[in-house]
Amino acid sequence: MVTRFQIKRNHAAARRLAIFSSIAQLKRTIGARDIRHIDLKFTDLFGRWHHLTLPASGVGKTLFTNGLGFDGSNFPGMKSLEAGDLSLVPDIATGFVDPFREEPTISFLCRIVEADTKKAFSRDPRGIAEHAETYLRSTRIADRSMWGPEFEYYIFDEVAMGDTNLGLGYEISPAEGDGDGRVGLLPFGGYHALPPGDSLADIRDRTVTLLEDAGVRVIYHHHEVGGHGQVEIETAFDTLTRSADISMMVRYFARMTAHQAGKTATFMPKPVHGEAGSGMHFHQHLFKSGKPLFWDAKGYGGLSVLARRYVAGLLVHAPALLALTNPSTNSYKRLIPGFEAPVHSFYSLANRSAAIRIPKYANSPASKRIEFRPPDATCNSYLAMAAQLMAGIDGIRRKLDPGKLGFGPYDVNMFDMDPEERGRIAALPGSLEEALDALEADHGFLLAGDVFSAELVADWIRLKRERDVMAVRNRTHPLEIKMYLDC
């Protein structure tokens, strides 16, 4: 485990590091700060970070033009075994001192390119996000989309797991709340709790400080609803690709900071039965030549016609979108009634039971935005955000009207509605299998501008069915032993 002294030493080094704009500046920093290693981080198809490291002495222009080779066939859905060679090209603007490495190390986020031609690899998630931003500009609808993800997660003292053909189970030791004789926050009792009830404030402080030192602007952090250690960090708005970069950094920094404190952080949507789940809501809006496009003081919730068409695009494609924004079987254990998680496709002002909420406090032209609430952190942020943007663009281009499509607005708590009335509103998928079926039937909007390919979508569906749906379906669940052993 890294010592407190080491954390402070790397923390101090991070504070002194400026954003890189050139290789010459990078080399000066390497010499002045005694940087020993360069770490290259990249994202696989399913949203997991991987890395490889080279000595800082080997850094030169070639690294940022030709990149460093690796075997892409080791990552499902990326390359075949007989043609696996790819290269990582670091984006110099993403550099930061990694505070979790024992020796001084600068990390870069990378684009993935073909090893021979150096052309963009069509299945690089980060490249797809960049392509979606380029496509937006090509439509002339807008030239910039701005995003603000919310990061909810749990911090546990320990998680034990067992998995053999004769036994399957887990046990969570919570960092807070009623467990092991501990008296503290009750389930659903954690929202904005004050210490000592909120015993995780120091860990969040450290996480946020390290993120800001690495160039991530944080708005605030707080204890979330879950009384067994649920917390939230909210970062400032940024462009689509940069916000996806930040989402990867937040998850890495949160897990590593918890690990250094001897705890486990998880962004799993529903780790605790009967407790609040963790989402990753995406706030988003469009601009053109600096002008905000979602604002109209006379529109419902202050939304412009263009914004409402964007909303309609998200909602009409929501069943398919969830295969990318909620791509785990666990995702749908969060999307159930009664837990502030949406289960129906509609929009509303300040309504947390809606799939799309219009924040009431965002009441100026520049801040007016919408919040897509179903997603969670099992998504690949690059693909999830690109897909949302493509759905919104499709709604604008087709001039879709959310009201005419039955998406509201509905200014009621959906869970208090009469069941018959609620039944007339389109439901979101209730399982990953259902979402994948929806994506199979509705993915044309993703193919516009060649942002996604039909082959990538087909492989995503196939791999998710094989690796997620069938893996869970084919295993005996512990609850089944309890329910059916005496049959």
FENJO-V597299 format. One record per backbone hydrogen bond with DSSP energy under -0.5 kcal/mol. CO is the residue of the C=O (numbers start at 1). NH is the residue of the N-H. Records with the same first field share a line. If there is no record, write none. Layout:
CO->NH ; NH
This chain:
3->7
4->8
5->9
6->10
7->11
8->12
9->13
10->14
11->15
12->16
14->17
22->26
23->27
24->28
25->29
26->30
27->31
28->32
29->33
30->34 ; 35
36->56
37->106
38->54
39->41 ; 108
40->52
41->110
42->50
44->47
48->44
50->42
52->40
54->38
55->58
56->59
60->63 ; 64
61->64 ; 65
62->65 ; 66 ; 67
63->90
68->88
70->72 ; 86
71->74
72->75 ; 79
74->76
75->78 ; 79
80->83
81->84
84->72
85->115
86->70
87->89 ; 113
88->68 ; 90
89->111
90->92
91->94
92->95
96->107
97->99
98->101
104->36 ; 37
105->98 ; 107
106->39
107->96
108->41
109->91
111->89
112->121
113->87
114->118
119->114
121->124
123->125
124->128
125->129
126->130
127->131
128->132
129->133
130->134
131->135
132->136
133->137
134->138
135->139
136->139 ; 140 ; 141 ; 142
137->140
144->287
145->240
146->285
147->238
148->283
149->235
150->152
151->233
153->231
154->266
155->175
156->264
158->173
160->171
162->169
164->167
167->164
169->162
171->160
172->174
173->157 ; 158
177->179
179->182
185->178
186->189
190->193
194->197 ; 198
197->199
198->201
200->204
201->205
202->206
203->207
204->208
205->209
206->210
207->211
208->212
209->213
210->214
211->216
212->215
215->217
217->236
220->234
222->232
223->192
225->190
226->229 ; 230
228->175
229->155
230->224
231->153
232->222
233->151
234->219 ; 220
238->147
239->243
240->244
241->245
242->246
243->247
244->248
245->249
246->250
247->251
248->252
249->253
250->254
251->255
252->256
253->257
254->258
255->259
256->260
257->261
258->263
259->262
264->156
266->154
267->377
268->271
269->278
271->273
272->275
277->279
279->152
281->150 ; 283
282->372
283->148
284->370
285->146
286->293 ; 294
287->143 ; 144
288->291
291->288
294->304
296->299
299->302
300->303
302->296
304->308
305->309
306->310
307->311
308->312
309->313
310->314
311->315
312->316
313->317
315->318
317->320 ; 321
318->322
320->323
321->324 ; 325
322->326
324->380
325->376
328->331 ; 332
329->332
330->333 ; 334
331->334 ; 335
334->336
336->339
343->428
344->346
346->355 ; 356
347->409 ; 410
348->350 ; 358
350->352
351->354
353->343
355->373
356->348
357->359 ; 371
358->350
359->362
361->363
364->368
370->284
371->357 ; 373
372->282
375->280
376->379
379->381
380->384
381->385
382->386
383->387
384->388
385->389
386->390
387->391
388->392
389->393
390->394
391->395
392->396
393->397
394->398
395->400
396->399
400->402
401->405
402->407
403->406
407->347
409->411
410->412
412->414
413->416 ; 417
414->417
418->422
419->423
421->424
422->425
426->345
431->435
432->436
433->437
434->438
435->439
436->440
437->441
438->442
443->446 ; 447
444->447 ; 448
446->452
447->450
448->451
453->457
454->458
455->459
456->460
457->461
458->462
459->463
460->464
461->465
462->466
463->467
464->468 ; 469
465->470
468->472
469->473
470->474
472->475
477->480 ; 481
478->482
479->483
480->484
481->485
484->487
